[in-house]
Amino acid sequence: MNKKLLAIAISAAVMAPLAANANDNVIYGKMHFSWDYVDTNNVGGVDASDDVTGVAKSSRIGFKGSEDLGDGMSAVWQVEGAVPNATFSNRNTFVGLAGGFGTVLMGRHDTPYKISTGSLDIFGDTIADYNSIIGQTNNAAGTANVNAFDLRVGQTVAYITPNLNGFTGAIARVSTKNPEASGNDEQAAWSLAGMYSNGPLFASLAYEKHSGAAAGNSTTTQNEKAWKLGLGYSFGDGKIGFIYEDISHEASNSRAERNAWLVNYAHTFGNNVFKIAYGVAGDSDVAGANDGADNLSLGLEHKFSKRTSIYGIYTAMDNDAGANYGFNTAAGYAAVTGRNVDALSFGIVHTF
């Protein structure tokens, strides 16, 4: 329960990728590494700043294909894994059926909730990825935050509607065989999303619920849920995005309950793209916790071609006294409670 999935609102072929021709198999991937300099502003003799070299940023390799079954129906499949990673198929890996009725798939996949705003993350897979705030919730005081709702999970069954004049809907169910003591909830999750893409306009609305200690901060008896709104608009050489997210928890005075919003802008000039994003996480439901944060990111990308680019990014996380939001990347740049975090990142990206 990766980014660049706006196309699900244009065609179900993105969530369940179909090859261009029947019985056509494809090898694809993305190599993305960066050199990061991170300062966690620690005190008391703690090493607060370091440069981190050759950081993998969602590099991946995958295999996908389809088989024509006749009558407008196809079998579709995909196996995708992170690079480097000792366990293959830890990314979207599934099998399904697709046709005029839409797409049904089973396996490991991003939830509809995650997909609904993935295309609005202009810093996707970098150190300034919007998941430093969006999808994140506070955990116990003084401990690391939890990626509660921007998820990719196994044992997923999903249905995606066909493209209906720019609208695409998706629903997913995740449930495990996990006998619990009497009184505990079933360990399961539901995820739903509706997405509309027409010309310069994109809009999405998503909802997700976890129960029985499934994912995030839900417990065996207390559910958590979230809803999220996404808006995007392109004009000339620019595009603007906006996201609002509300996460709630059944427990009273929960650090896992908060709202957040983010706005960003990208402007293309020649082979270059200037990017800026600003996001805010509100205080949790705990009275006087003072555990919100805000994040500002600036970046410049240069495209050598459609497949190869380089970039530079500066990002700063300003934590309130009780917050410890860090940067949601593979390197795990966590914050110390109440301390700010800022970073520079230089990366190279090649897709194939």
C-alpha positions in Angstrom: 0.0 0.0 0.0 5.3 5.3 -8.3 5.1 8.3 -8.8 4.3 9.5 -12.4 1.0 7.8 -12.3 -1.2 10.6 -13.4 -1.8 8.5 -16.4 -4.1 6.2 -14.5 -6.6 9.0 -14.8 -6.1 8.9 -18.6 -5.8 5.1 -19.0 -6.0 2.1 -16.8 -2.9 1.0 -18.8 -0.7 2.6 -16.2 -1.9 0.9 -13.1 -2.0 -2.4 -15.0 0.5 -1.8 -17.8 -0.5 -3.3 -21.1 2.1 -3.9 -23.8 1.4 -2.3 -27.1 0.8 -5.6 -28.9 -0.6 -9.0 -27.9 1.9 -11.4 -26.3 4.4 -8.5 -26.1 6.9 -8.6 -23.1 8.9 -5.6 -22.1 11.9 -4.9 -19.9 12.0 -1.4 -18.4 13.6 0.4 -15.5 14.9 3.6 -13.9 18.4 4.3 -12.5 18.4 7.2 -10.0 21.2 8.0 -7.6 22.2 11.1 -5.8 24.9 12.8 -3.6 23.2 14.4 -0.6 24.5 16.7 2.1 22.2 16.6 5.1 22.3 18.7 8.3 20.0 17.6 11.2 21.0 20.5 13.5 21.7 18.2 16.4 23.5 19.5 19.5 25.5 18.2 22.4 28.5 16.9 20.3 26.4 14.8 18.0 27.5 14.6 14.4 24.8 16.8 12.8 25.9 17.0 9.2 27.2 14.5 6.6 27.5 14.1 2.9 26.0 10.8 1.8 27.2 9.4 -1.6 25.6 7.3 -4.2 22.1 7.2 -2.6 19.6 5.0 -4.4 16.4 6.9 -5.0 13.8 4.4 -6.1 16.0 2.8 -8.8 14.1 -0.1 -10.2 14.0 -2.8 -12.9 10.8 -4.4 -14.1 9.3 -6.9 -16.6 5.7 -6.6 -17.9 3.6 -7.9 -20.7 0.2 -9.0 -21.9 -1.5 -11.8 -23.8 -4.5 -11.3 -26.1 -7.3 -13.5 -25.0 -9.7 -12.5 -27.7 -13.1 -10.6 -27.5 -11.2 -7.5 -26.4 -9.7 -9.0 -23.3 -6.1 -9.4 -22.3 -4.1 -11.0 -19.5 -1.7 -8.5 -18.0 1.3 -9.0 -15.7 4.2 -7.2 -14.1 7.2 -8.0 -11.9 9.1 -5.0 -10.5 11.9 -4.7 -8.0 14.1 -2.0 -6.4 17.7 -1.7 -7.3 19.8 -2.5 -5.4 17.7 -4.8 -3.2 18.3 -8.3 -2.0 14.6 -9.1 -2.5 13.2 -8.8 -6.0 9.5 -8.1 -6.7 9.2 -5.7 -3.7 7.6 -3.1 -6.0 4.4 -3.4 -8.1 4.1 -7.1 -8.9 0.8 -8.5 -10.1 -1.3 -10.4 -12.6 -4.7 -9.3 -13.9 -7.3 -9.2 -16.7 -8.1 -6.1 -18.7 -10.7 -5.2 -21.3 -13.7 -2.9 -22.0 -14.9 -3.5 -18.4 -11.7 -2.0 -17.0 -8.9 -3.8 -15.2 -8.8 -6.3 -12.3 -5.5 -7.2 -10.7 -4.1 -9.2 -7.8 -0.7 -8.9 -6.2 1.5 -6.2 -4.7 0.6 -2.6 -5.8 0.3 1.0 -4.9 -3.1 1.7 -3.3 -5.6 4.0 -5.2 -5.1 6.5 -2.3 -1.4 6.7 -3.1 -1.9 6.9 -6.9 -4.5 9.6 -6.6 -1.9 12.4 -6.2 1.3 10.8 -7.3 1.4 12.9 -10.5 1.3 16.1 -8.4 4.6 15.3 -6.7 7.0 17.4 -8.8 9.9 16.2 -6.6 8.9 12.5 -6.7 11.6 10.0 -5.6 14.0 12.7 -4.6 15.1 14.0 -1.2 12.2 16.6 -1.5 9.6 14.0 -2.2 6.2 15.2 -0.8 6.0 12.1 1.4 8.1 13.9 3.9 4.7 15.3 4.9 1.9 13.9 2.8 1.0 10.4 4.1 3.2 10.8 7.2 1.8 10.9 10.8 3.4 11.4 14.2 4.1 8.2 16.2 4.9 8.1 19.9 6.5 11.2 21.2 10.2 11.3 20.4 10.1 8.4 17.9 10.2 8.4 14.1 7.1 9.3 12.1 5.2 6.7 10.2 4.4 6.5 6.5 0.8 5.7 7.3 -1.1 6.2 4.0 1.3 6.5 1.0 1.6 2.7 0.7 2.4 -0.2 -1.6 1.2 -3.5 -0.2 0.9 -7.2 -1.0 -2.2 -9.2 -1.0 -4.0 -6.5 -2.9 -7.1 -7.0 -5.1 -8.0 -3.9 -7.1 -10.4 -2.9 -9.8 -9.9 0.1 -12.1 -12.6 1.5 -14.3 -12.1 2.2 -18.0 -11.4 5.8 -18.9 -14.9 7.5 -18.9 -14.5 10.8 -20.7 -11.5 11.7 -18.5 -12.7 10.0 -15.3 -11.1 6.9 -13.8 -12.1 5.2 -10.6 -10.2 2.7 -8.6 -10.9 0.5 -5.5 -8.7 -1.9 -3.6 -9.1 -4.4 -0.8 -6.3 -5.8 1.4 -7.1 -8.5 4.0 -4.9 -11.0 5.7 -5.5 -14.3 7.5 -4.7 -13.2 11.0 -6.8 -14.7 13.8 -7.2 -12.2 16.5 -8.5 -12.5 20.1 -12.1 -11.9 20.7 -13.0 -8.2 20.3 -10.3 -7.3 17.9 -11.0 -5.9 14.5 -10.3 -7.8 11.2 -6.8 -6.9 9.9 -7.8 -5.3 6.6 -7.9 -2.1 4.6 -10.0 -0.4 1.9 -8.7 2.2 -0.5 -10.7 4.2 -3.1 -10.0 7.0 -5.5 -11.6 9.0 -8.3 -9.5 10.9 -10.8 -10.4 13.3 -13.6 -8.0 14.5 -16.3 -9.1 16.7 -19.1 -6.8 19.0 -21.0 -4.9 21.2 -18.5 -7.0 20.2 -15.5 -6.5 17.3 -13.1 -8.5 16.6 -10.0 -8.7 13.6 -7.6 -10.4 12.6 -4.4 -9.3 9.5 -2.3 -10.2 7.7 0.9 -8.5 4.9 2.8 -9.3 3.0 6.0 -7.1 0.6 8.1 -8.3 -1.7 10.8 -7.0 -4.5 13.0 -3.4 -3.1 13.1 -3.1 -3.1 9.4 -0.4 -0.6 8.2 0.2 2.9 9.7 -0.9 3.5 13.2 -4.1 1.5 13.4 -4.4 -0.9 16.4 -6.2 -4.2 16.9 -9.3 -2.2 18.1 -8.9 1.3 16.8 -9.1 2.2 13.1 -7.4 5.0 11.3 -8.6 6.6 8.1 -7.7 9.4 5.7 -9.1 11.4 2.8 -7.1 13.5 0.3 -7.9 16.1 -2.4 -5.6 16.8 -5.3 -5.8 19.6 -7.9 -3.5 20.3 -10.8 -3.5 22.8 -13.6 -1.1 23.4 -16.5 -0.8 26.8 -18.3 1.8 27.7 -20.9 5.2 26.5 -19.6 4.0 26.2 -16.0 2.0 23.9 -13.9 0.6 24.2 -10.4 -0.4 21.5 -7.9 -2.3 21.5 -4.6 -3.0 18.7 -2.1 -5.0 18.7 1.1 -5.0 15.6 3.4 -6.8 14.8 6.6 -5.8 11.8 8.7 -7.9 10.7 11.7 -7.6 8.0 14.3 -10.2 6.5 16.6 -8.0 6.9 19.7 -8.6 10.1 21.6 -5.7 12.6 21.8 -3.8 10.7 19.1 -0.5 11.9 17.7 -1.5 10.1 14.5 -4.3 12.5 13.8 -3.5 15.6 11.8 -4.2 17.5 8.6 -1.7 18.8 6.0 -1.5 20.7 2.7 1.0 21.3 0.0 1.3 23.6 -3.0 3.9 23.5 -5.7 4.8 25.0 -9.1 7.1 23.9 -11.9 8.2 26.0 -14.9 9.9 24.7 -18.0 12.3 26.8 -20.0 14.2 25.1 -22.8 15.6 21.8 -21.4 15.4 23.0 -17.8 12.6 22.9 -15.2 12.5 25.1 -12.1 10.5 23.7 -9.2 9.3 25.0 -5.9 7.1 23.3 -3.2 5.8 24.3 0.2 4.0 22.0 2.5 2.6 22.2 6.0 1.7 19.5 8.6 -0.7 20.7 11.2 -0.5 19.9 14.9 -1.8 16.5 16.0 -4.9 15.8 18.1 -2.8 15.9 21.3 -3.5 19.1 23.3 -0.4 21.3 23.5 1.8 18.8 21.5 3.1 21.5 19.2 4.1 18.9 16.7 3.5 20.4 13.3 6.1 21.3 10.6 6.6 23.1 7.3 8.8 22.1 4.4 10.2 24.4 1.6 11.9 22.9 -1.4 13.6 24.5 -4.4 15.0 22.6 -7.4 16.4 22.9 -10.9 16.4 20.0 -13.4 18.3 19.8 -16.7 17.1 17.3 -19.3 19.7 16.0 -21.7 17.0 13.9 -23.4 13.6 12.4 -22.6 15.4 9.6 -20.7 18.4 11.3 -19.0 18.5 14.3 -16.6 20.4 15.8 -13.8 19.2 18.0 -10.9 20.0 20.0 -7.9 17.7 20.4 -4.9 17.6 22.4 -1.6 15.0 21.4 0.9 14.4 22.6 4.5 12.1 21.1 7.2 11.1 23.4 10.0 9.9 21.3 13.0 7.9 22.6 15.9 9.1 21.8 19.4 7.3 18.5 19.5 7.8 17.4 15.9 10.4 15.2 14.2 9.5 15.3 10.5 12.5 14.4 8.3 13.1 13.5 4.6 11.3 10.5 3.3 14.0 8.9 1.3 15.8 5.5 1.1 18.7 7.0 3.2 16.3 7.7 6.1 17.2 11.2 7.0 15.3 11.4 10.3 15.0 14.5 12.5 15.6 14.9 16.2 12.4 16.1 17.9 12.2 19.8 17.8 15.2 20.2 15.4 15.1 21.5 11.9 16.6 19.5 9.0 17.9 20.9 5.7 19.7 19.3 2.8 21.3 19.7 -0.6 21.0 16.9 -3.2 22.5 16.4 -6.7 21.3 13.5 -8.7 21.4 11.7 -12.1 18.3 9.9 -13.5 18.1 7.6 -16.5 15.1 5.6 -17.6 15.0 2.7 -20.0 
